[in-house]
Protein backbone atom coordinates (compact mmCIF):
# COMPACT_ATOMS: atom_id res chain seq x y z
CA UNK A 1 0.00 0.00 0.00
CA UNK A 2 2.84 2.40 0.84
CA UNK A 3 4.43 1.73 -2.54
CA UNK A 4 1.18 2.53 -4.32
CA UNK A 5 0.83 5.83 -2.42
CA UNK A 6 4.44 6.78 -3.20
CA UNK A 7 3.91 5.91 -6.86
CA UNK A 8 0.74 8.05 -7.02
CA UNK A 9 2.49 10.99 -5.36
CA UNK A 10 5.36 10.65 -7.81
CA UNK A 11 2.97 10.83 -10.76
CA UNK A 12 1.26 13.91 -9.34
CA UNK A 13 4.63 15.61 -8.81
CA UNK A 14 5.68 14.78 -12.36
CA UNK A 15 2.51 16.22 -13.87
CA UNK A 16 2.66 19.33 -11.69
CA UNK A 17 6.30 20.01 -12.56
CA UNK A 18 5.72 20.22 -16.33
CA UNK A 19 2.13 21.31 -16.95
CA UNK A 20 2.78 23.26 -20.15
CA UNK A 21 4.87 20.68 -22.04
CA UNK A 22 2.97 19.34 -25.00
CA UNK A 23 5.78 17.66 -26.94
CA UNK A 24 9.21 16.71 -25.65
CA UNK A 25 10.79 14.28 -28.10
CA UNK A 26 14.50 13.63 -28.52
CA UNK A 27 16.44 11.15 -30.65
CA UNK A 28 20.08 10.98 -31.72
CA UNK A 29 19.60 13.07 -34.86
CA UNK A 30 16.47 15.14 -34.10
CA UNK A 31 14.39 16.69 -31.34
CA UNK A 32 11.12 18.59 -30.93
CA UNK A 33 9.90 20.54 -27.90
CA UNK A 34 6.62 22.42 -27.60
CA UNK A 35 5.04 24.29 -24.68
CA UNK A 36 1.80 26.15 -24.16
CA UNK A 37 -1.88 25.35 -24.30
CA UNK A 38 -2.73 22.98 -27.14
CA UNK A 39 -5.32 24.46 -29.48
CA UNK A 40 -4.79 27.97 -28.10
CA UNK A 41 -1.17 29.11 -28.23
CA UNK A 42 2.10 27.21 -28.30
CA UNK A 43 5.74 27.92 -28.88
CA UNK A 44 8.39 25.42 -29.64
CA UNK A 45 11.48 24.42 -31.49
CA UNK A 46 12.74 21.50 -33.45
CA UNK A 47 16.13 20.57 -34.81
CA UNK A 48 17.74 17.85 -36.85
CA UNK A 49 21.06 16.80 -38.29
CA UNK A 50 21.01 16.52 -42.08
CA UNK A 51 22.76 13.67 -43.92
CA UNK A 52 25.59 16.10 -44.77
CA UNK A 53 26.26 16.59 -41.02
CA UNK A 54 24.87 20.14 -40.73
CA UNK A 55 22.58 20.81 -37.77
CA UNK A 56 19.45 22.88 -38.41
CA UNK A 57 16.95 24.42 -36.00
CA UNK A 58 13.59 26.18 -36.16
CA UNK A 59 11.90 28.13 -33.34
CA UNK A 60 8.23 28.95 -33.84
CA UNK A 61 5.02 30.33 -32.35
CA UNK A 62 1.54 29.09 -33.23
CA UNK A 63 -1.43 31.05 -31.92
CA UNK A 64 -4.52 32.97 -33.07
CA UNK A 65 -2.32 34.76 -35.64
CA UNK A 66 -1.11 31.51 -37.25
CA UNK A 67 2.20 29.65 -37.41
CA UNK A 68 5.25 31.91 -37.42
CA UNK A 69 8.93 31.04 -37.49
CA UNK A 70 10.76 33.37 -35.11
CA UNK A 71 14.31 32.02 -35.60
CA UNK A 72 15.94 29.45 -37.84
CA UNK A 73 19.10 28.60 -39.70
CA UNK A 74 17.38 26.58 -42.42
CA UNK A 75 16.50 29.17 -45.06
CA UNK A 76 19.33 31.52 -46.09
CA UNK A 77 18.57 35.15 -45.29
CA UNK A 78 17.86 37.45 -48.19
CA UNK A 79 19.86 40.62 -48.57
CA UNK A 80 16.70 42.68 -47.85
CA UNK A 81 16.31 40.92 -44.47
CA UNK A 82 19.79 41.90 -43.28
CA UNK A 83 20.50 45.20 -41.56
CA UNK A 84 22.20 47.69 -43.82
CA UNK A 85 25.83 48.50 -43.10
CA UNK A 86 26.42 52.03 -41.89
CA UNK A 87 28.21 54.18 -44.42
CA UNK A 88 31.28 56.15 -43.44
CA UNK A 89 31.05 59.86 -44.31
CA UNK A 90 34.84 60.50 -44.28
N, C-alpha and C positions, 0 to 999 in steps of 0.2 A: 504493500500500500504506500509506503514511504517513497519507493522508487517511482511509482505512478504520479504522486504529487510533485516530486522533484522534476519529473519529465514534463508535466503540464506547466509548471512554473517556468521551466526553460523555454518552452514554446511561446509562452506569453511574452517573456523578455525578448526573445528573438523578433517577434512581430512588432513589439513596441519600439525596438531600437531602429528599425528601418521601415517606417510606415509609408514613405513616399517612393521607395524603389519599385519600379514596374518591371524593368528588365535589368539583369546583371549577369551577363553571359561572357565567359572568357575561355578561349582555346589557345593553342600554341601560336597560331597565325592570325587570329582575329578576336575582337571583343566588341561588346555592345552594352552600354549602360544607359538607362533612361529613368528619370525621376519626375514626379509630379502627380497629377490626378488624371488617370486614364479617361479619355473622352472629353476632357476639359482643357487642360494645358499641361504639356510636358516639355522637358528639355533633356537632351541627351547627347551622346557622342558614340561614334563607332570608329574602329580602325582595323586595318588589315595589312598584311605583308604581301605584296605582289610577287608573282613568280620571279621577277627580276631582282628581288631582294629589297626594293624600296618600301618603306612604311608610309602609309597614307592614313589621314584622320579627317573626320567630319564632325563638327559640333553643330547642333541644330536646336530650334525651338518649334514646337507645333502647338498652336492655340487657335483662338477664334479668328485670327488673321491669316491662318494657313501654316504651311510648312516653310521654314526659312533656315537656310544655312547661315550661321553666324561666324564660322571660321572653318577653313579647310586648307589642305595642301594638295588637293586632287586636281583642280582645274587651274591652269596657269593664269595669273592675273593679266588683265589687259592693260595696256599703257594708260588708258583713260581712268582706270581704277587706282593707279598709283599716284601718290602726292607729287606735285610738280617740284622740281629742284629750284631752290632760290637762286636768282641770277645775281651776279656780282656787278655792281655799278661802278667799278674802278676805272 
